[in-house]
Amino acid sequence: MPRAVHLLALGIFAMVTSEFVVAGLMPQMAEGLGASIPEIGYLITAFALAMAFGGPVLTVAVMRLRPKTALLVLFAVFLAGNVLAATATTYGAMLAARIVTGVASQAFFGVALSLCAQLTRPELRGRAAAVALNGLMLGTLLGLPLSTLVGEHFGWRAAFWAISALAALAALCTAAGIPAVERSAEGGGLREELAVFKRRRLWLTLSTSTFVIGATFAAFSYLNPVLTGLTGFSTGAVPLLLIAYGAATVAGNWVVGRLADRHAVPVLLCGLALNALFLAGFALTAHLPVPAVAFTVGMGLVGVTMNPAMVTRVQRAGNARPLVNTIHSSCITLGIVIGSSAGGLAVDASGLRAPLWLGAALAVVGLLTLIPDLTRARRAPESAAASPERLSDAPEPIAASSRP
């Protein structure tokens, strides 16, 4: 795997840590900015919405640049937003900072995943995406607890300064270690970039990703109150359980990355089916500590770890260009917003087991979105058997070999 792919993971790690940091420092930030806890919670929503809707706009703005140049520009925008967050003295300034960093983060994801595809052979794109997305998994496993630890000991501003230093280091590594490749030959101007979104199959593929992540975050967003309020764990035990969950995401991401290139749809089928079973089982046994821990780890293995398979499937349905990858990331972010907000409504209406049942239901809906691809895969061998002289719709090999 090219070293550049590992460097991209470092940049993603920095930006994911910035995304999560507010969740771990809500009381300190509320006191420092003279805001309420719910108002600080809105900063998380603002970051997600900025990612979902602003990220594609910024991607369009940088898509004519070389990938390395685009990444450095996005690092600069991200650092500006993060420094603004570290120095913010009012809630309005912090809100603006979160919007800026959210937009830059989403665009960075799109450009980085596109560059992964450009730096590796087609049959290794899923594995390359998994390596880059280790930054996402490690952000969950290490970024959140470490930034929370820094904030608790040195103040919440120190956490943002630490993230800024990490992002600056990642930018320097990008400048030194990522090759200055040209823009991908795939695609063209903005009109050509947008034309791919006329494909109904692409939108169906994007919807699968939304339901995969929505199912996971409907439950994960309320994991703390479920484990303490229903299972009976102490608040001190929850961080250890979250570390176990994060470790499971790293392991699951590694496995899915090895399978995504050849078996993207079967991996998603198995992942969604298992997640539905785990979430339903969790809902039924949330009052029992041993099953609750097992199902929490299970969620980690088959939830966000589907990302490499999702990326591979979307790139095949559309292309590997930055705009498709950024829109895909926006659909994933939309899944987070839907899952967490609908989960909150479910808690208010039916109690703490409700978001677990909701997550299982969203996973089942995600399974339904795979039916067209499964039907197409089943018909392909039948068509080949019926017409053995025409095994594919690709041009004849002679035409290719006749080129000088």
Phi, psi and chi 1 to 4 in degrees:
 res  aa     phi    psi   chi1   chi2   chi3   chi4
   1 MET       -  130.2 -168.5   61.4   58.8      -
   2 PRO   -57.4  142.9  -23.2   32.4      -      -
   3 ARG   -58.9  -32.0 -178.8 -178.3   61.6  177.2
   4 ALA   -58.6  -33.9      -      -      -      -
   5 VAL   -64.5  -39.2  175.0      -      -      -
   6 HIS   -66.4  -35.4  -64.6  -84.4      -      -
   7 LEU   -66.8  -35.0  -64.6  178.4      -      -
   8 LEU   -63.1  -34.7  -67.5  172.1      -      -
   9 ALA   -61.7  -35.4      -      -      -      -
  10 LEU   -64.4  -42.9  178.8   60.0      -      -
  11 GLY   -64.1  -42.4      -      -      -      -
  12 ILE   -63.3  -39.1  -70.0  174.5      -      -
  13 PHE   -59.2  -45.1  173.4   73.6      -      -
  14 ALA   -61.2  -41.9      -      -      -      -
  15 MET   -75.6  -34.6  -63.2 -166.7 -177.8      -
  16 VAL   -68.3  -37.6  168.9      -      -      -
  17 THR   -61.6  -39.8  -58.6      -      -      -
  18 SER   -63.8  -37.7  178.7      -      -      -
  19 GLU   -62.5  -41.4  177.9 -177.6   -1.5      -
  20 PHE   -84.9  -17.9  -69.4  159.4      -      -
  21 VAL   -59.5  -36.4   65.1      -      -      -
  22 VAL   -61.4  -37.6  171.7      -      -      -
  23 ALA   -60.5  -32.0      -      -      -      -
  24 GLY   -89.1   -9.1      -      -      -      -
  25 LEU  -127.4   28.7  -62.8  172.3      -      -
  26 MET   -58.2  -49.2  -79.4 -170.4  173.8      -
  27 PRO   -62.3  -43.5  -21.6   33.9      -      -
  28 GLN   -64.7  -41.9  -60.8   93.8  -41.1      -
  29 MET   -68.5  -37.4  -68.1 -179.2   65.4      -
  30 ALA   -61.4  -43.3      -      -      -      -
  31 GLU   -67.9  -43.0 -178.4  179.6   -3.9      -
  32 GLY   -69.0  -30.4      -      -      -      -
  33 LEU  -102.9    1.2  -64.8  170.8      -      -
  34 GLY    63.9   38.3      -      -      -      -
  35 ALA  -120.9  166.8      -      -      -      -
  36 SER   -86.3  164.4   65.4      -      -      -
  37 ILE   -59.5  -46.0  -67.4  -66.3      -      -
  38 PRO   -58.7  -36.8  -26.4   35.8      -      -
  39 GLU   -64.8  -38.5  -74.6  175.5  -32.2      -
  40 ILE   -65.7  -37.1  -61.4  -59.9      -      -
  41 GLY   -60.5  -33.3      -      -      -      -
  42 TYR   -64.5  -23.6  -65.5  149.1      -      -
  43 LEU   -64.4  -32.4  -65.1  174.5      -      -
  44 ILE   -68.3  -43.8  -60.9  173.9      -      -
  45 THR   -62.8  -42.2  -55.1      -      -      -
  46 ALA   -62.1  -41.1      -      -      -      -
  47 PHE   -60.9  -46.3 -168.4  100.5      -      -
  48 ALA   -64.8  -43.7      -      -      -      -
  49 LEU   -66.8  -37.1  -68.4  174.9      -      -
  50 ALA   -63.2  -39.2      -      -      -      -
  51 MET   -62.6  -48.2  -71.0  180.0   71.7      -
  52 ALA   -66.2  -41.2      -      -      -      -
  53 PHE  -106.8  -28.7  -62.1  104.9      -      -
  54 GLY   -89.8  -28.9      -      -      -      -
  55 GLY   -57.5  -47.9      -      -      -      -
  56 PRO   -61.0  -34.2  -26.5   35.9      -      -
  57 VAL   -65.0  -44.8  175.7      -      -      -
  58 LEU   -67.6  -33.8 -174.8   55.1      -      -
  59 THR   -61.0  -44.5  -60.1      -      -      -
  60 VAL   -58.8  -38.6  169.6      -      -      -
  61 ALA   -66.0  -29.5      -      -      -      -
  62 VAL  -108.3    1.4  -58.8      -      -      -
  63 MET   -71.1  -15.7   72.2 -179.8 -170.3      -
  64 ARG   -84.2   -7.3  -68.9 -170.0  176.5  -82.6
  65 LEU   -83.7  158.4  -58.7  174.7      -      -
  66 ARG   -61.1  148.5  -70.7 -179.0  176.5 -179.2
  67 PRO   -54.6  -43.9  -27.5   35.3      -      -
  68 LYS   -63.4  -43.6  179.4  176.1  179.5  177.4
  69 THR   -62.5  -42.4  -55.7      -      -      -
  70 ALA   -60.7  -42.6      -      -      -      -
  71 LEU   -61.9  -42.0  -70.3  174.3      -      -
  72 LEU   -67.4  -37.0  -66.4  175.1      -      -
  73 VAL   -62.6  -42.8  168.7      -      -      -
  74 LEU   -67.8  -36.3  -65.5  172.4      -      -
  75 PHE   -59.9  -42.1  -91.9  123.4      -      -
  76 ALA   -62.8  -43.6      -      -      -      -
  77 VAL   -64.2  -44.5  175.0      -      -      -
  78 PHE   -60.9  -46.1  175.3   83.0      -      -
  79 LEU   -62.3  -38.9  -82.0  167.2      -      -
  80 ALA   -60.6  -44.7      -      -      -      -
  81 GLY   -66.1  -39.1      -      -      -      -
  82 ASN   -71.6  -36.4 -142.6   61.5      -      -
  83 VAL   -66.4  -38.6  169.2      -      -      -
  84 LEU   -60.2  -39.7  177.0   59.6      -      -
  85 ALA   -64.4  -40.6      -      -      -      -
  86 ALA   -67.1  -27.2      -      -      -      -
  87 THR  -106.3    1.7   56.7      -      -      -
  88 ALA   -63.3  134.5      -      -      -      -
  89 THR  -112.3   -7.3   56.4      -      -      -
  90 THR  -129.8  159.3   65.2      -      -      -
  91 TYR   -64.4  -37.2 -179.2   81.6      -      -
  92 GLY   -61.6  -42.2      -      -      -      -
  93 ALA   -64.9  -40.3      -      -      -      -
  94 MET   -65.5  -39.5  177.7   58.4   74.8      -
  95 LEU   -61.3  -44.5 -179.9   61.3      -      -
  96 ALA   -62.0  -40.3      -      -      -      -
  97 ALA   -62.6  -42.2      -      -      -      -
  98 ARG   -66.9  -34.5  -63.9  -58.1  -73.2  171.0
  99 ILE   -66.5  -45.1  -69.3  172.2      -      -
 100 VAL   -62.2  -46.8  170.7      -      -      -
 101 THR   -68.7  -33.5   49.7      -      -      -
 102 GLY   -65.1  -44.5      -      -      -      -
 103 VAL   -62.0  -45.7  170.0      -      -      -
 104 ALA   -65.3  -39.2      -      -      -      -
 105 SER   -62.5  -45.8  -64.8      -      -      -
 106 GLN   -63.8  -44.7 -169.6   77.6  -47.6      -
 107 ALA   -62.6  -37.1      -      -      -      -
 108 PHE   -62.4  -43.4 -172.7   92.7      -      -
 109 PHE   -56.0  -47.9  -92.3   77.2      -      -
 110 GLY   -62.4  -46.7      -      -      -      -
 111 VAL   -67.8  -40.3  175.3      -      -      -
 112 ALA   -64.8  -44.3      -      -      -      -
 113 LEU   -68.5  -33.8  -70.3  173.6      -      -
 114 SER   -64.8  -41.6  177.0      -      -      -
 115 LEU   -66.6  -36.9 -176.8   56.4      -      -
 116 CYS   -55.8  -46.1  -80.0      -      -      -
 117 ALA   -64.2  -35.0      -      -      -      -
 118 GLN   -74.0  -29.2 -163.8  172.4  -15.6      -
 119 LEU   -87.3   -9.9  -69.4  172.6      -      -
 120 THR  -126.1  161.9   52.9      -      -      -
 121 ARG   -68.5  152.1  -60.0 -168.5  -54.5  -85.6
 122 PRO   -52.9  -36.9  -27.1   34.7      -      -
 123 GLU   -75.3   -4.3   65.8  -88.7   18.3      -
 124 LEU  -115.9    9.3  -66.5  177.2      -      -
 125 ARG   -64.6  -39.2  -74.9 -179.3  174.7 -179.4
 126 GLY   -63.0  -42.3      -      -      -      -
 127 ARG   -66.0  -39.5 -172.1  175.0  -60.5 -174.2
 128 ALA   -64.3  -41.4      -      -      -      -
 129 ALA   -61.5  -38.6      -      -      -      -
 130 ALA   -63.4  -41.2      -      -      -      -
 131 VAL   -63.2  -47.0  171.2      -      -      -
 132 ALA   -63.5  -38.7      -      -      -      -
 133 LEU   -77.4   -3.9  -71.1  170.5      -      -
 134 ASN   -57.8  -28.1  -90.4  -28.8      -      -
 135 GLY   -60.8  -37.2      -      -      -      -
 136 LEU   -67.6  -45.9  171.5   61.3      -      -
 137 MET   -65.8  -42.3  -51.1  -53.0  160.6      -
 138 LEU   -70.0  -27.2  -68.2  172.9      -      -
 139 GLY   -62.8  -37.4      -      -      -      -
 140 THR   -71.4  -42.8  -54.1      -      -      -
 141 LEU   -74.5  -42.6  176.2   61.6      -      -
 142 LEU  -116.2  -38.6  -60.5  175.0      -      -
 143 GLY   -60.7  -48.1      -      -      -      -
 144 LEU   -64.3  -52.1  175.5   57.1      -      -
 145 PRO   -64.9  -36.5   17.3  -28.9      -      -
 146 LEU   -69.3  -42.5  -72.0  177.0      -      -
 147 SER   -66.5  -35.5   60.9      -      -      -
 148 THR   -65.0  -41.1  -58.1      -      -      -
 149 LEU   -62.7  -45.1 -172.7   64.9      -      -
 150 VAL   -61.3  -44.5  170.2      -      -      -
 151 GLY   -64.0  -37.7      -      -      -      -
 152 GLU   -70.1  -32.3  -72.1  176.4  -11.5      -
 153 HIS   -92.4  -31.1  -75.6   80.8      -      -
 154 PHE  -123.4    4.0  -57.2  102.2      -      -
 155 GLY    99.3  151.5      -      -      -      -
 156 TRP   -65.6  -28.6   63.3  -92.5      -      -
 157 ARG   -65.0  -35.0  -64.8 -176.5 -170.4  -82.8
 158 ALA   -62.1  -33.4      -      -      -      -
 159 ALA   -64.0  -41.8      -      -      -      -
 160 PHE   -68.8  -36.5  -77.8   97.4      -      -
 161 TRP   -65.5  -38.9  -77.6  118.5      -      -
 162 ALA   -63.3  -39.8      -      -      -      -
 163 ILE   -66.5  -38.0  -66.3  168.9      -      -
 164 SER   -62.1  -41.7  -63.4      -      -      -
 165 ALA   -64.3  -40.4      -      -      -      -
 166 LEU   -64.0  -42.0  177.8   61.4      -      -
 167 ALA   -65.7  -38.8      -      -      -      -
 168 ALA   -63.7  -40.4      -      -      -      -
 169 LEU   -62.7  -43.7  173.2   62.8      -      -
 170 ALA   -63.2  -37.2      -      -      -      -
 171 ALA   -65.6  -41.9      -      -      -      -
 172 LEU   -63.6  -41.2  -69.4  173.9      -      -
 173 CYS   -64.5  -37.5  -69.7      -      -      -
 174 THR   -64.0  -45.0  -63.0      -      -      -
 175 ALA   -62.8  -35.8      -      -      -      -
 176 ALA   -89.2  -30.5      -      -      -      -
 177 GLY  -113.4   -9.5      -      -      -      -
 178 ILE  -101.2  129.0  -70.0 -176.5      -      -
 179 PRO   -68.0  151.1   24.1  -33.8      -      -
 180 ALA   -85.9   69.6      -      -      -      -
 181 VAL   -77.0  158.5  -62.1      -      -      -
 182 GLU   -76.4  166.4  -64.4  -66.5  -27.9      -
 183 ARG   -59.4  148.5  -69.1  173.2   56.0 -132.2
 184 SER   -60.4  142.0  171.7      -      -      -
 185 ALA   -71.3  -15.9      -      -      -      -
 186 GLU   -71.2  130.2 -146.1  177.3  -37.2      -
 187 GLY    90.2 -162.9      -      -      -      -
 188 GLY  -168.7 -128.2      -      -      -      -
 189 GLY   -76.7 -174.0      -      -      -      -
 190 LEU   -61.0  -40.2  179.5   58.3      -      -
 191 ARG   -61.5  -42.6 -178.7  175.3  -62.5  178.8
 192 GLU   -67.3  -36.7  -70.1   77.0   10.3      -
 193 GLU   -63.7  -39.3  -68.2  -74.7  -37.1      -
 194 LEU   -77.6  -24.9  -66.3  173.8      -      -
 195 ALA   -59.8  -32.5      -      -      -      -
 196 VAL   -63.6  -23.8   71.3      -      -      -
 197 PHE   -78.6    2.7  -67.1  100.3      -      -
 198 LYS   -79.4  -11.1  -65.2  179.2 -179.0  178.6
 199 ARG   -79.0  120.5  -57.5  176.2 -172.6  174.3
 200 ARG   -64.4  -34.2  -74.7  179.8  -65.7  178.0
 201 ARG   -62.5  -36.7 -176.3 -172.1  172.9 -161.6
 202 LEU   -62.7  -44.8  175.0   58.3      -      -
 203 TRP   -66.1  -36.5  -74.1  107.0      -      -
 204 LEU   -64.7  -40.2 -174.0   65.0      -      -
 205 THR   -63.9  -42.0  -57.8      -      -      -
 206 LEU   -62.6  -37.4  -68.0  169.2      -      -
 207 SER   -65.1  -33.8   72.3      -      -      -
 208 THR   -58.2  -45.4  -56.5      -      -      -
 209 SER   -62.0  -39.3  -62.0      -      -      -
 210 THR   -60.7  -42.7  -60.6      -      -      -
 211 PHE   -74.1  -34.2  -74.1  114.1      -      -
 212 VAL   -58.4  -50.0  168.3      -      -      -
 213 ILE   -75.5  -36.8  -59.3  -58.0      -      -
 214 GLY   -60.0  -42.5      -      -      -      -
 215 ALA   -60.9  -42.9      -      -      -      -
 216 THR   -67.4  -46.1  -58.3      -      -      -
 217 PHE   -79.6  -18.3  -86.9   82.9      -      -
 218 ALA   -59.3  -37.6      -      -      -      -
 219 ALA   -88.9  -46.2      -      -      -      -
 220 PHE   -62.6  -35.0  178.3   75.4      -      -
 221 SER   -61.2  -23.4  -59.3      -      -      -
 222 TYR  -119.7   22.5  -57.7   92.7      -      -
 223 LEU   -64.1  -40.7 -161.9   54.7      -      -
 224 ASN   -59.5  -55.5 -168.5  -36.4      -      -
 225 PRO   -64.4  -31.4   17.4  -28.9      -      -
 226 VAL   -64.9  -47.1  167.7      -      -      -
 227 LEU   -68.7  -32.7  -68.7  171.9      -      -
 228 THR   -89.1  -42.0   54.8      -      -      -
 229 GLY   -80.9  -32.1      -      -      -      -
 230 LEU  -104.3  -47.5  -75.0  179.9      -      -
 231 THR   -78.3  -31.6  -46.3      -      -      -
 232 GLY    96.7   13.4      -      -      -      -
 233 PHE   -71.7  151.7  -75.4  108.3      -      -
 234 SER   -75.5  160.2   66.6      -      -      -
 235 THR   -63.1  -28.7   54.3      -      -      -
 236 GLY   -70.1  -23.2      -      -      -      -
 237 ALA   -83.0  -21.8      -      -      -      -
 238 VAL   -61.3  -44.5  171.6      -      -      -
 239 PRO   -56.7  -36.6  -26.6   35.9      -      -
 240 LEU   -67.0  -38.4  -62.6  176.9      -      -
 241 LEU   -67.1  -36.7  -65.7  171.9      -      -
 242 LEU   -68.0  -34.0  -69.0  177.4      -      -
 243 ILE   -65.1  -40.9  -70.7  173.8      -      -
 244 ALA   -62.2  -41.3      -      -      -      -
 245 TYR   -61.2  -45.8  172.3   90.0      -      -
 246 GLY   -63.2  -39.6      -      -      -      -
 247 ALA   -63.2  -37.3      -      -      -      -
 248 ALA   -64.7  -36.0      -      -      -      -
 249 THR   -66.4  -37.2   65.9      -      -      -
 250 VAL   -64.6  -45.4  173.8      -      -      -
 251 ALA   -64.9  -44.9      -      -      -      -
 252 GLY   -63.4  -38.9      -      -      -      -
 253 ASN   -62.4  -38.6 -177.4   67.6      -      -
 254 TRP   -63.8  -45.2 -175.4   87.1      -      -
 255 VAL   -65.5  -48.4  173.1      -      -      -
 256 VAL   -62.9  -37.5  172.4      -      -      -
 257 GLY   -60.9  -32.8      -      -      -      -
 258 ARG   -75.0  -23.3  -65.5  -59.8 -175.3  -84.8
 259 LEU  -103.7  -17.6  -61.1  173.0      -      -
 260 ALA   -63.0  -36.8      -      -      -      -
 261 ASP   -65.1  -38.1  -69.2  -58.7      -      -
 262 ARG  -101.5  -20.8  -66.5 -168.8  176.4 -174.2
 263 HIS  -136.0   44.5  -50.5  -71.7      -      -
 264 ALA   -58.9  -50.2      -      -      -      -
 265 VAL   -67.9  -47.3  173.5      -      -      -
 266 PRO   -58.2  -37.0  -26.9   36.1      -      -
 267 VAL   -63.3  -44.0  164.6      -      -      -
 268 LEU   -65.7  -38.6  -71.9  169.1      -      -
 269 LEU   -60.6  -49.6  177.9   66.2      -      -
 270 CYS   -65.3  -42.5  -68.3      -      -      -
 271 GLY   -62.7  -47.0      -      -      -      -
 272 LEU   -65.5  -41.9  -80.2  163.6      -      -
 273 ALA   -62.7  -45.2      -      -      -      -
 274 LEU   -66.1  -39.7  -73.7  172.8      -      -
 275 ASN   -63.7  -41.3 -151.3   14.5      -      -
 276 ALA   -59.6  -43.0      -      -      -      -
 277 LEU   -66.7  -44.0  -70.4  173.9      -      -
 278 PHE   -62.2  -44.2  -70.1  156.3      -      -
 279 LEU   -67.8  -40.8  -71.1  166.8      -      -
 280 ALA   -65.5  -41.9      -      -      -      -
 281 GLY   -63.1  -39.9      -      -      -      -
 282 PHE   -61.4  -44.7 -162.7  174.8      -      -
 283 ALA   -60.4  -37.4      -      -      -      -
 284 LEU   -76.2  -29.4  -68.7  170.1      -      -
 285 THR  -121.4   22.4   62.1      -      -      -
 286 ALA   -61.9  -19.0      -      -      -      -
 287 HIS   -84.3   -4.2   57.9  -70.3      -      -
 288 LEU  -110.0  122.8  -58.3  173.1      -      -
 289 PRO   -59.9  -46.3  -25.0   34.5      -      -
 290 VAL   -64.9  -51.5  173.1      -      -      -
 291 PRO   -61.6  -36.1  -21.7   32.7      -      -
 292 ALA   -61.3  -42.5      -      -      -      -
 293 VAL   -66.1  -43.9  171.4      -      -      -
 294 ALA   -61.1  -43.7      -      -      -      -
 295 PHE   -72.7  -30.2  -72.3  129.1      -      -
 296 THR   -63.1  -46.1  -63.7      -      -      -
 297 VAL   -64.6  -39.6  173.2      -      -      -
 298 GLY   -59.8  -42.0      -      -      -      -
 299 MET   -58.1  -39.6  -74.4  167.6   49.0      -
 300 GLY   -65.0  -35.3      -      -      -      -
 301 LEU   -71.4  -32.7  -73.2  171.2      -      -
 302 VAL  -125.2   16.4  -61.9      -      -      -
 303 GLY   -98.3  -99.8      -      -      -      -
 304 VAL   -65.3  -13.7  -64.2      -      -      -
 305 THR   -69.1  -10.2   56.2      -      -      -
 306 MET   -72.5   -5.4  -66.0  -63.6  107.3      -
 307 ASN   -51.8  -48.1  -96.7  -63.2      -      -
 308 PRO   -59.1  -40.2  -25.3   35.0      -      -
 309 ALA   -67.4  -38.6      -      -      -      -
 310 MET   -63.6  -44.7  -73.2  153.2   44.5      -
 311 VAL   -61.7  -46.1  168.6      -      -      -
 312 THR   -60.5  -45.0  -60.0      -      -      -
 313 ARG   -65.6  -41.2 -176.1  166.9  173.7 -107.8
 314 VAL   -66.9  -41.9  165.6      -      -      -
 315 GLN   -64.2  -32.6  -70.4 -179.3   -9.2      -
 316 ARG   -75.2  -33.2  -71.1  172.9  179.9  169.6
 317 ALA   -77.8  -26.7      -      -      -      -
 318 GLY  -119.1  -97.7      -      -      -      -
 319 ASN  -162.6 -179.4   58.2   44.2      -      -
 320 ALA  -100.4   17.1      -      -      -      -
 321 ARG   -75.5  160.6  -63.9  -78.4  -63.4  139.1
 322 PRO   -58.1  -37.9  -27.2   35.0      -      -
 323 LEU   -66.6  -42.4 -171.6   57.2      -      -
 324 VAL   -62.1  -43.9  166.9      -      -      -
 325 ASN   -65.0  -36.3  -75.2  -51.1      -      -
 326 THR   -71.5  -42.7  -56.5      -      -      -
 327 ILE   -60.7  -39.1  -66.4  -68.3      -      -
 328 HIS   -60.9  -45.2 -178.1 -148.6      -      -
 329 SER   -61.5  -35.4  -64.7      -      -      -
 330 SER   -65.2  -38.9  -67.2      -      -      -
 331 CYS   -66.1  -36.3  -70.0      -      -      -
 332 ILE   -64.5  -44.6  -70.7  172.5      -      -
 333 THR   -62.7  -38.4  -56.6      -      -      -
 334 LEU   -60.8  -37.0 -174.3   60.9      -      -
 335 GLY   -61.4  -39.2      -      -      -      -
 336 ILE   -62.4  -45.6  -64.0  173.3      -      -
 337 VAL   -63.5  -46.4  173.2      -      -      -
 338 ILE   -63.8  -47.6  -68.9  171.8      -      -
 339 GLY   -62.3  -47.5      -      -      -      -
 340 SER   -70.2  -41.6   58.2      -      -      -
 341 SER   -71.7  -44.1   57.9      -      -      -
 342 ALA   -65.8  -34.7      -      -      -      -
 343 GLY   -63.0  -39.0      -      -      -      -
 344 GLY   -63.5  -42.4      -      -      -      -
 345 LEU   -63.1  -38.2  -65.8  174.1      -      -
 346 ALA   -65.6  -39.4      -      -      -      -
 347 VAL   -61.6  -46.1  169.8      -      -      -
 348 ASP   -61.4  -35.4  -69.7  -22.0      -      -
 349 ALA   -84.4  -37.9      -      -      -      -
 350 SER  -136.2    4.9  -56.4      -      -      -
 351 GLY    98.2 -176.3      -      -      -      -
 352 LEU   -74.7  -18.3  -73.5  172.3      -      -
 353 ARG   -76.7  -20.9  -66.8 -179.5 -165.5  -93.1
 354 ALA   -60.0  -43.8      -      -      -      -
 355 PRO   -64.4  -26.0   20.2  -32.3      -      -
 356 LEU   -69.2  -43.9  -57.5  175.4      -      -
 357 TRP   -64.6  -39.1  -74.8  117.6      -      -
 358 LEU   -61.6  -43.9  174.0   64.2      -      -
 359 GLY   -59.9  -42.0      -      -      -      -
 360 ALA   -62.3  -40.8      -      -      -      -
 361 ALA   -65.1  -41.3      -      -      -      -
 362 LEU   -65.3  -35.4  -69.8  173.4      -      -
 363 ALA   -65.0  -38.1      -      -      -      -
 364 VAL   -65.1  -41.5  170.7      -      -      -
 365 VAL   -62.0  -39.5  176.4      -      -      -
 366 GLY   -59.5  -38.6      -      -      -      -
 367 LEU   -61.0  -38.2  -77.2  170.0      -      -
 368 LEU   -64.1  -31.7  -63.8  177.5      -      -
 369 THR   -70.8  -13.4   66.0      -      -      -
 370 LEU   -85.5  -11.4  -66.0  174.9      -      -
 371 ILE   -56.5  -45.9  -69.6  175.8      -      -
 372 PRO   -58.6  -40.6  -26.8   36.5      -      -
 373 ASP   -67.8  -38.5  -89.2    8.3      -      -
 374 LEU   -66.4  -39.0  -66.2  171.6      -      -
 375 THR   -65.6  -41.7  -56.7      -      -      -
 376 ARG   -63.8  -41.2 -172.4 -179.3  -62.4  108.2
 377 ALA   -65.6  -35.3      -      -      -      -
 378 ARG   -71.2  -35.3 -179.2  177.2  -62.8  178.2
 379 ARG   -74.5  -27.4  -73.3  175.5  178.6  171.6
 380 ALA   -58.9  -48.6      -      -      -      -
 381 PRO   -63.7  -34.6  -22.1   33.9      -      -
 382 GLU   -65.5  -40.5  -64.1  173.8   -2.8      -
 383 SER   -65.9  -39.3  -60.9      -      -      -
 384 ALA   -65.8  -37.7      -      -      -      -
 385 ALA   -69.4  -36.8      -      -      -      -
 386 ALA   -71.9  -31.7      -      -      -      -
 387 SER  -131.0   74.2  -57.0      -      -      -
 388 PRO   -63.6  -21.0   21.8  -32.2      -      -
 389 GLU   -77.3  -12.0   74.1  -80.5    0.8      -
 390 ARG  -128.1   88.9 -173.9  179.3  178.9 -177.8
 391 LEU   -80.7  -17.8  -62.9  178.2      -      -
 392 SER  -158.5  172.6   73.2      -      -      -
 393 ASP   -94.2    7.3  -67.4  -33.4      -      -
 394 ALA   -75.4  158.5      -      -      -      -
 395 PRO   -61.3  153.6  -20.4   31.0      -      -
 396 GLU   -63.2  144.0  -66.3  -65.2  -31.9      -
 397 PRO   -57.7  -30.3  -23.6   31.8      -      -
 398 ILE   -62.0  -39.0  -65.6  175.2      -      -
 399 ALA   -62.0  -38.6      -      -      -      -
 400 ALA   -71.3  -40.5      -      -      -      -
 401 SER   -75.5  -13.4   60.8      -      -      -
 402 SER   -78.9   -7.5   64.0      -      -      -
 403 ARG   -73.0  141.6  -65.1  172.7   58.7 -173.2
 404 PRO   -68.6      -   22.8  -30.4      -      -
